Amino acid sequence: MSFSTRNEDGSLIITLEDATDLNDFRTNVFRDALYEAIKPLEQPHVAIDLGVTDYLSSSGIAILVGLKRRIEAQSGKLVLVAVSPTVQNLLGIMKLTQYFTFTENVPAALASLRSTPTA
């Protein structure tokens, strides 16, 4: 799979190593692997590092929206990290910048996730 995961400060950090799978509409393997990574977490606080992603297809957007919905259904929070200006612009055009939380780096994402009140 073209991403790695690690736990840090009670949060799951997902780092994309290659953006190809995120944007590939022909397979659900990548999407399912992301969903499986958060499934065992009771209240997932997740930062996904998109630093290698310089574009998003409709499939990539659908995966991110689906991931956010699953995380929120588990009373968690998703933060997108290191989003390129091109991707940020695309999400802005689609009115999704109000839907996602963005940070420039992982430490800022962890701080954002820590500030989330727990139920």
N, C-alpha and C positions, 0 to 999 in steps of 0.2 A: 504494500500500500504506500502511497506517496505522501504520508503524513506520519508524524511521530507525536507521542503524547508523554506528558510528565505531570506529576502532581506537585504543586508548589503553594504553600500557605493555604491549604484547603481548597484550592482551585485546580481545575484541569486545564492545562495549556496544550493546545493542539497546534502544531506547527506544520504548515504545508511545505513539503519539500519539492513539489512539482505541481503546477496549477493545471496540468493537462486533465487529470481525473476530475477535478472540480467542474470543468467545462465540457466534459464528454457526455453527450446526450444518449449515447448508445448503451450505457451500462449503469446499473444501479449499485454495483459493488462498492464503489467509493461512498456513496450516500449511506448505504446500509452499514458500512464500517464506522462511519461517523456516529450514526444512531446507536450502534452497539457500544461505542466508547462512552456515551453518556447514560445509557440505559441503567446500569447498576447504581448510579449516583442518586441518592435520595433527594437532594436539593442541589442540582448541579450549578456550579459557578464555573463558567467556561470562557476562556479567551482563545480565540482562533487567530493565529498569526498568518496574515495574508501577504506578507512581505514579498513573496515570489510571484504574486498574482498581479499581472499588468493589464488584465482584461477579464471580464466576466461575460459568459454567454447566458442565455435565458436559463439553461440548465444549472449553471453555477448559482444564479440568483435564486432559483427554486430550491436548491439544496440549502443555501443559507437561511432562507425564509422558513423552510421545513424544520431545520435544526433549531432555529429560534423558537418556533412554536412548540416543539417537543420539550425544550429546556424550560420554557415558561409553564407548560402543562405540569411540570414537576416542581413548580415554584422556584425555579432557578433564574439565572441571568446569563446572557451571552454578551461578550464584548469583542468587537472586531479590532485587530491590532495591525498597525503598519499598512494601512490601506493606501494604495497609490492614488495620486490625484486623478488619474483616468478612471479608476474604479469608483472613487468617491464622486466624481462628476456624474458617472452613469447612474449610481444609486440616487443622486440628487435629482436627476431628470425623472427618475421613476418614483420620486417622492418617498424613497426608502431611508433617507438620512435621518428622518424623524423616528423611524422604526428601530434602527440599530444604534448602539452606543459604540463610539470610536475612540481609540487611544493611539498614541504614536508608538508606544513600546510596551513590552510585557510588564515592567514595574508599574507603569501607569494603569494598565489593565487590572493588575492585582489590587491596586489601591481602589479602583472603581468597584471591583467585585467585593472587596472587604466592606465598602460603605453601604452595601445592600442590606437592609434590615431583614432579619429572619423571622419567620412566623412562630 
